Amino acid sequence: MHADYALRLPRSRLVLLADAFNLFNQQGVRDYDDYTESAFGVANADFGRILAYQSPFTLRVGARWEF
């Protein structure tokens, strides 16, 4: 989600910014170990193991001066 607000100044403008990532903080799975064999003919003991989850909620704020 992105939001910004512009403040008008004499001969310029100040824009305040905010970006929100993973707004509802969902922790879904992003990646599984889906290799069935670790080497030719050798079963992968970690098959189906979760490797990565979604990143947690992050908020980025900033300002931009336009003249």
KEMAR-8565 format. One record per residue: residue number from 1; residue in three letters; chain; x, y, z of N, C-alpha, C, O in turn. Coordinates in Angstrom, 3 decimals, padded with zeros to 6 digits, always signed. Layout:
N
 pos code unit      nxx      nyy      nzz     caxx     cayy     cazz      cxx      cyy      czz      oxx      oyy      ozz
 NUM  ALA    A        X        Y        Z        X        Y        Z        X        Y        Z        X        Y        Z
...
This chain:
67
 pos code unit      nxx      nyy      nzz     caxx     cayy     cazz      cxx      cyy      czz      oxx      oyy      ozz
   1  MET    A +000.836 -001.151 +000.000 +000.000 +000.000 +000.000 +000.895 +001.232 +000.000 +001.930 +001.253 +000.667
   2  HIS    A +000.503 +002.242 -000.736 +001.277 +003.479 -000.844 +000.364 +004.658 -000.532 -000.794 +004.685 -000.950
   3  ALA    A +000.888 +005.626 +000.201 +000.159 +006.864 +000.460 +001.143 +008.021 +000.438 +002.288 +007.881 +000.870
   4  ASP    A +000.695 +009.160 -000.064 +001.525 +010.355 -000.018 +000.646 +011.578 +000.195 -000.549 +011.567 -000.100
   5  TYR    A +001.263 +012.626 +000.710 +000.562 +013.871 +000.990 +001.494 +015.014 +000.617 +002.637 +015.071 +001.070
   6  ALA    A +000.991 +015.930 -000.220 +001.805 +017.042 -000.697 +001.486 +018.316 +000.076 +000.325 +018.674 +000.273
   7  LEU    A +002.531 +018.975 +000.500 +002.417 +020.274 +001.157 +002.953 +021.330 +000.199 +004.106 +021.258 -000.225
   8  ARG    A +002.131 +022.298 -000.137 +002.575 +023.350 -001.053 +003.359 +024.415 -000.282 +002.899 +024.942 +000.731
   9  LEU    A +004.533 +024.709 -000.785 +005.402 +025.732 -000.228 +005.633 +026.786 -001.306 +005.370 +026.515 -002.478
  10  PRO    A +006.110 +027.964 -000.956 +006.405 +028.953 -002.000 +007.454 +028.426 -002.983 +008.580 +028.118 -002.591
  11  ARG    A +007.086 +028.326 -004.240 +007.953 +027.878 -005.347 +008.430 +026.436 -005.231 +009.317 +026.029 -005.982
  12  SER    A +007.879 +025.665 -004.330 +008.274 +024.255 -004.204 +007.149 +023.469 -003.540 +006.081 +024.006 -003.248
  13  ARG    A +007.405 +022.223 -003.317 +006.405 +021.326 -002.736 +007.137 +020.243 -001.941 +008.168 +019.736 -002.384
  14  LEU    A +006.615 +019.897 -000.789 +007.164 +018.830 +000.039 +006.157 +017.682 +000.043 +004.996 +017.870 +000.408
  15  VAL    A +006.600 +016.509 -000.360 +005.721 +015.342 -000.423 +006.159 +014.353 +000.651 +007.307 +013.909 +000.670
  16  LEU    A +005.229 +014.011 +001.548 +005.477 +013.012 +002.585 +004.957 +011.671 +002.081 +003.831 +011.597 +001.590
  17  LEU    A +005.756 +010.609 +002.194 +005.446 +009.307 +001.609 +005.404 +008.222 +002.672 +006.089 +008.304 +003.692
  18  ALA    A +004.589 +007.202 +002.417 +004.566 +006.009 +003.263 +004.239 +004.806 +002.394 +003.293 +004.844 +001.607
  19  ASP    A +005.015 +003.738 +002.532 +004.781 +002.474 +001.833 +004.672 +001.375 +002.877 +005.540 +001.251 +003.741
  20  ALA    A +003.615 +000.578 +002.807 +003.423 -000.544 +003.730 +003.498 -001.844 +002.935 +002.817 -001.999 +001.921
  21  PHE    A +004.320 -002.767 +003.395 +004.488 -004.069 +002.760 +003.939 -005.140 +003.690 +004.139 -005.066 +004.903
  22  ASN    A +003.249 -006.136 +003.140 +002.594 -007.200 +003.908 +001.716 -006.576 +004.993 +001.893 -006.820 +006.187
  23  LEU    A +000.778 -005.774 +004.541 -000.056 -004.942 +005.407 -000.753 -005.720 +006.514 -000.880 -005.208 +007.627
  24  PHE    A -001.205 -006.935 +006.245 -001.933 -007.717 +007.244 -001.049 -008.750 +007.938 -001.550 -009.627 +008.642
  25  ASN    A +000.263 -008.647 +007.740 +001.265 -009.480 +008.406 +000.997 -010.981 +008.246 +001.100 -011.741 +009.209
  26  GLN    A +000.657 -011.394 +007.039 +000.441 -012.815 +006.772 +001.786 -013.525 +006.705 +002.723 -013.026 +006.082
  27  GLN    A +001.882 -014.677 +007.338 +003.140 -015.421 +007.384 +003.032 -016.704 +006.565 +003.323 -017.788 +007.070
  28  GLY    A +002.622 -016.589 +005.318 +002.471 -017.746 +004.443 +003.808 -018.321 +004.008 +004.840 -017.654 +004.079
  29  VAL    A +003.777 -019.561 +003.563 +004.984 -020.247 +003.089 +005.306 -019.774 +001.683 +004.414 -019.708 +000.838
  30  ARG    A +006.573 -019.442 +001.415 +007.004 -018.981 +000.096 +007.765 -020.045 -000.684 +007.777 -020.012 -001.915
  31  ASP    A +008.406 -020.998 +000.014 +009.237 -021.965 -000.698 +009.351 -023.265 +000.095 +009.491 -023.253 +001.318
  32  TYR    A +009.289 -024.375 -000.617 +009.480 -025.711 -000.049 +010.710 -026.354 -000.667 +011.122 -025.987 -001.768
  33  ASP    A +011.294 -027.309 +000.037 +012.354 -028.134 -000.545 +011.651 -029.219 -001.357 +011.159 -030.198 -000.797
  34  ASP    A +011.606 -029.044 -002.668 +010.863 -029.984 -003.503 +011.762 -030.905 -004.341 +011.315 -031.487 -005.329
  35  TYR    A +013.027 -031.030 -003.938 +013.927 -031.969 -004.609 +013.775 -033.340 -003.957 +014.077 -033.506 -002.775
  36  THR    A +013.308 -034.321 -004.728 +013.049 -035.646 -004.164 +014.325 -036.433 -003.911 +014.336 -037.352 -003.091
  37  GLU    A +015.406 -036.077 -004.614 +016.678 -036.784 -004.419 +017.789 -035.769 -004.165 +017.852 -034.732 -004.825
  38  SER    A +018.660 -036.071 -003.207 +019.798 -035.190 -002.958 +020.961 -035.529 -003.888 +021.807 -034.676 -004.155
  39  ALA    A +021.008 -036.737 -004.373 +021.966 -037.188 -005.381 +021.270 -038.305 -006.155 +020.205 -038.763 -005.741
  40  PHE    A +021.837 -038.743 -007.243 +021.206 -039.769 -008.066 +020.970 -041.034 -007.243 +021.910 -041.672 -006.768
  41  GLY    A +019.701 -041.376 -007.088 +019.344 -042.583 -006.355 +019.330 -042.444 -004.844 +019.053 -043.422 -004.150
  42  VAL    A +019.621 -041.260 -004.308 +019.651 -041.040 -002.865 +018.475 -040.135 -002.495 +018.400 -038.991 -002.944
  43  ALA    A +017.560 -040.654 -001.672 +016.382 -039.883 -001.285 +016.767 -038.670 -000.445 +017.684 -038.734 +000.373
  44  ASN    A +016.066 -037.582 -000.654 +016.306 -036.357 +000.096 +015.539 -036.435 +001.416 +014.309 -036.480 +001.413
  45  ALA    A +016.245 -036.453 +002.532 +015.608 -036.560 +003.845 +014.811 -035.310 +004.199 +013.908 -035.371 +005.034
  46  ASP    A +015.134 -034.174 +003.573 +014.455 -032.909 +003.874 +013.323 -032.601 +002.892 +012.819 -031.479 +002.876
  47  PHE    A +012.917 -033.565 +002.080 +011.869 -033.319 +001.086 +010.613 -032.776 +001.769 +010.144 -033.358 +002.747
  48  GLY    A +010.071 -031.682 +001.270 +008.858 -031.074 +001.806 +009.103 -030.113 +002.943 +008.155 -029.513 +003.450
  49  ARG    A +010.345 -029.945 +003.363 +010.664 -029.015 +004.456 +010.446 -027.583 +003.974 +010.725 -027.263 +002.819
  50  ILE    A +009.952 -026.732 +004.855 +009.716 -025.319 +004.518 +011.054 -024.584 +004.526 +011.815 -024.667 +005.490
  51  LEU    A +011.330 -023.864 +003.436 +012.583 -023.119 +003.321 +012.417 -021.627 +003.600 +013.342 -020.993 +004.106
  52  ALA    A +011.257 -021.057 +003.280 +011.091 -019.607 +003.443 +009.638 -019.238 +003.692 +008.715 -019.849 +003.153
  53  TYR    A +009.466 -018.227 +004.519 +008.155 -017.638 +004.794 +008.122 -016.216 +004.218 +009.159 -015.662 +003.852
  54  GLN    A +006.921 -015.637 +004.142 +006.789 -014.255 +003.714 +007.470 -013.331 +004.719 +007.551 -013.639 +005.908
  55  SER    A +007.950 -012.210 +004.230 +008.549 -011.211 +005.107 +007.470 -010.606 +006.004 +006.320 -010.498 +005.579
  56  PRO    A +007.806 -010.211 +007.227 +006.809 -009.611 +008.126 +006.427 -008.205 +007.667 +007.010 -007.672 +006.723
  57  PHE    A +005.450 -007.616 +008.337 +005.003 -006.262 +008.037 +006.181 -005.297 +008.095 +006.984 -005.327 +009.028
  58  THR    A +006.269 -004.440 +007.080 +007.324 -003.441 +007.011 +006.712 -002.116 +006.587 +005.854 -002.078 +005.705
  59  LEU    A +007.146 -001.038 +007.207 +006.670 +000.301 +006.864 +007.873 +001.154 +006.490 +008.855 +001.224 +007.229
  60  ARG    A +007.781 +001.802 +005.330 +008.854 +002.694 +004.870 +008.262 +004.100 +004.740 +007.227 +004.282 +004.099
  61  VAL    A +008.908 +005.076 +005.338 +008.436 +006.455 +005.260 +009.548 +007.315 +004.657 +010.733 +007.005 +004.774
  62  GLY    A +009.131 +008.399 +004.014 +010.115 +009.267 +003.397 +009.514 +010.616 +003.067 +008.325 +010.860 +003.270
  63  ALA    A +010.364 +011.482 +002.556 +009.956 +012.817 +002.134 +010.668 +013.156 +000.829 +011.808 +012.749 +000.602
  64  ARG    A +009.974 +013.910 -000.025 +010.560 +014.336 -001.308 +010.298 +015.833 -001.445 +009.163 +016.290 -001.310
  65  TRP    A +011.338 +016.572 -001.707 +011.213 +018.019 -001.901 +011.313 +018.289 -003.390 +012.337 +018.005 -004.011
  66  GLU    A +010.263 +018.833 -003.957 +010.217 +019.134 -005.390 +010.281 +020.640 -005.574 +009.494 +021.382 -004.988
  67  PHE    A +011.233 +021.088 -006.401 +011.356 +022.527 -006.662 +011.606 +022.776 -008.120 +011.738 +023.927 -008.536
